[in-house]
Amino acid sequence: MMFLFVDIITDFISLIIFNLDVPFFMLGGKPFIFLDVAEPWQLGFQDPATPTMEGIIDFHNNLMFFIVLIAIFTTWILGRCLHFYADYEYGAASNSREVAMFTHSTPLEIIWTIVPAVVLLFIAVPSFALLYSMDEMIDPALTFKVVGHQWYWSYEYSDYATLDGGESLNFDSYMLTLEDLTLGNLRLLEVDSRIILPIRTHIRVIVTAADVLHSWAVPSFGIKVDACPGRLNQASLFIKREGTYYGQCSEICGVNHGFMPIVVKAVDLETYVSWVSSKLELEIGETQE
C-alpha cells in the first residue's frame, strides 16, 4: 500500500515538474505519443513496452522517495555537525555539553545503524521480487536467437524452417549509412532489416556472440543481455503494445561499437504470421532457384 501511494505521488511530480510522458492515462482525451527512442538531453526512461520495464520504472520511482528523504536527513546532520563544531571551536562553552552528546551519543549511533538497515529491508523486498520476475521464464511460444558480430547482428527464428529439415529463418541486420536513409529514418539507429515480433506473446530471447563480447539492449523492453562467444544467455520478453523500438550494442566491442543499432518492430499476431509466411516463401523460392 505504501509503495502504491509513493508511486502515485512520484508519477504526479514527474508530470507536473519534469513534464515526463507517463503513459498510464490520457490527457484531454488525447493519447500519449510513446517515447521509444532516445532524445537529446533526455533525463528520464523511455516509455515501457514490457511488464519488466514497467517494474523497473516503478521501482526507480519508489526508490527516489527514499533517496530524497536520505539526502535531506544527511544534509541536515552535516549542517548540525558543522554548526556545533563551529560553536565549540570559537569558545561557546555553554554548548560544549550539547556538542558532546551529539558527537558521542550512543542512542544516536544505534538509531543511525538501525534505521538504514530497516530502509534497506523495505527496498530489498520489491527489489528481489523484480529480479526474480525478470529471471522467470514462462512457457515461451516463440524462440528468437540473437548473434553478435563485429559489427552487425544476426537473427534467427529457430521455430521455423524454410524446408523440411532445412535451415531456420535467419537474416543479418546492418546499420543504414547516411546515403541510404530516407525521410523519417533515425541516423545511427536505423537498420536494413528490422526484427519483427508479435505482441502479447511470451518470447524467449537467446543471445550469443561469434567473435567478441557484445550486449543486446533495448531500453523500452528493459532488457540488456550480454552476448558472450561460446555461451548462450537467455531472457524472457512480453511486448504489450505495437510500435518500433530502438536499441544499441551496450558492450564496447571494437572500433565500430557505436554502429550496431537494434530495431524491433512489434506487430499484432496476424501481421506477424503473414510476415513469417512471406519470408519462408521467399527463402523457398531462392533455394529452388
N, C-alpha and C positions, 0 to 999 in steps of 0.2 A: 504494500500500500504506500509506504514511504517513497519507494523508487518511482511509483506511478505519479505521485504528486510532484516529485523532483523533476521527472521527465516533462510533465506538462509545463512547469514553470520555466525550465530551460528552453523548451521549444518556443514558448511565448516571448522570452527575452531575445532569442535568436531572430524571431520575426520582426520585433519592434526595433531593436538596436542595430543588429548586423544585417538585416534585410536578407536573410538566407532563405532559399527555397526549401520549405519543409512540406513535401507533397503528401500530407495526410488529410487535407480537405481542400475546398475550393474557395477562392476569394471572389465575391461578387458574381458567382455563377460561372466564372471563367476558370478552366483547368490550368494547372501549372504547366509550363514547358520544362520538362525534366532536364537536369544538368548531368549529362552522361559523358562529358569530355572536360578536360582541364581548361580553365580560363586564366588569362593573365591576372596576376596578383590575387589569385584565389586563396582564401584562408580556410574555408570550410571543406567538408567532404563533398564528394559527388553524390547525387541522389541515389538512394539504394534501389537495386533491382532484384535482390535476393533476400530471403529471411536472415541469412548470415550477416549481410551488410547492415540490415535494419538493427540487428542485435548489437553490432559494433558501434553504430551511431548512438543507440540508446545508452549503451554502457559508457561511452565517452561523455554524453551529456550528464549522466548520473555522477560520473567521476569528477566532472568540473564543479559540481556543487561542493564536494568535499575539498577540492583544491582551493576554491575561493575562501572557504572558512579557514583552512590551514594557513593560507597566505596572510589573511587578516590577523589571525591569532599570533603567528610568529613575528609579524611586523610589530604588533603591539608589545610583545615580550621584548623584542630588541630595543624598542623605544624606551620602555621602562628601565631596562638594564643600563642604557646609556644615561638616562636621567639620574638614576640612583648613584652610579659611579661618578658622575659629574658633581653631584652634591657632596659626596663623600671626599672626593679629591680636593675640593676647594673649601673644606673646613666646616661643612654643615653638620656639626656634632649631633644635633637633635635627630638627624635622620640615620645615624650610624646603626642603631638597633634595627630599624626597618630594612636597611641595606643588608645587614647580617641575616635577617630572617628570610629575605628574598633570595639571596645568593646561596645560602646553605640550608635551605628548608627541606627537611626530609619529606613532609607531606607533599610539597610541590614536586619533588623528584619522583615520588610514587605516582602522582597524577600524570606527569608528562611521560611516564613509561606505560601506564595502563591505557590512557586514552588513545595513543596511536595504535596500540595493539587491537583495541576494540574497533577503531576505524578500519584497520586492515581486515578484520573479520567481516565487517559489513561490505567491504569491497570484494573480498575473496569469494563470497557465495555467488553473486551473479557472474563473477569472472570465470570461475570453474564451470558454471552452467553453460556459459557461452563457449568456452574451449571444448567441452565435451560435445556440444551440439554441432560445432564446426567439424569435429572429427567423426561424427556419426555418418555412416554410410547406409542410407536406406536403399532397399532393393532397386537398383537403377534400371530404367527402361532403355537407356542408351549409354553406350561406352564410346568415349571420344578420346583419342590419343594425340598428344602434342609432342613433337620432337624439335628441339632447338638446334640450330646450325649457326655457323659463322657466315653470314649474318642474316638469317631468314628463318622462318618457321615452316615446319611440315605438319600437316594434319591428316589424321586417318580415322575414318568411321569404321571401327572394327566389326560392327554388327552387319555390315553389308558387303556383298561380293559382286564383282562385275559378271562373273560366270560361275557355274557350279565348280567349286574348288578353286576359283580364280583369286586374284588379288583383291584386297579390301579397297573401298573407295578412299582415295587419298589424293592430296594435291599440296603444292608448295605455295607459300604466301610471301611476296616480296613488297617492300615499300615502293610506292609510286614516286618517280622522280618529278622534279618541277615541270618538265616538259609534258608529262602525262596527266597532270592534274587538270580537272575540269571545274566548272563553277560549282561551288558548294563543297568541294573536297578540302580536307584539312592538311596543311603542309606538315610533313614528317609523321603524320598519323594515318594516312590512307594507304591501303594495300591493293594489289591487283586481284587477289582472291580472298573474299571475306568468308568467315566462318558463319554457317547458318545453323542455328539451334532452335529447337521448339520451346515454347513457353509452357509453364505448368507441367513440367516433366522432370522426373528425377534423373540426373545425368551424372555419370562417373567420368571424371577427367583424369587421365593417366599422362604423366609428364616425365619426359626423359630428355637426354641430350646426346648428340652424336660426336661432339668434339670437346668443348669446354663447358664450364658452368654457365647456365642461363637461369632466368626466372620468369615464369609466365604469370603476369599480373594484370588484372582488370579491376580498377578501383570500385566501380559500381557493383561488382559482384562480391566484393570483399574477399577476393581470392588472390593469393600470391604463393605460387608453388615453385620451389627450386627444381631446375632441370639438371640432373647430375648424370654424367656418362656412366653407363653400366648399371644404373639404378632406376627403378620405377617408383615415382611418388604419385599419390593419388589424392583427389579431393572430390567432394560432392558439390553439385550445382543444381539449383532450382530457381529458374528465372520466372519472375512473377508477371512481367509486362513486356510488351513488344517494344522494340527500339534498336538503336545502333550504339554499341558500346565500344569504347576505345581504351586500349592499354598499351604498355610497352614492356620490353625486357627490363627487369629490375635488378640485374646482376651484371657487374662490369665484365664483359666478355671479349674485349678487344677494341680495336680502333673504331669499328663501326657499331659499337654497342648502342649508340643513340639512334640507330636507324633500323630498329627491329620492332615496328609497331604491331599491334594486335587489334583487329576489328572483328567484333562479333555482332551479327545481326540476328535478333531474336524475333521469330515469327510464330504465327499460330500453327497448330499441328497439321492442318490440311495443306498449308503452304509449304511446310517443311517436307511432307510426304511427296508433294509434287516436285520439289527441288531435288530430292534424293532420286526419284524415278527418272527425271531428266538427266541427271548426272550419270546414272547407271546405264541408260540407253546410249548416251554419248560415249561412254567408255567401251561398251559392247561394240558400237559402230566402229570406233577406232581400232579395236582388236581384230575385227573381221577384215578390215581393210589391210 
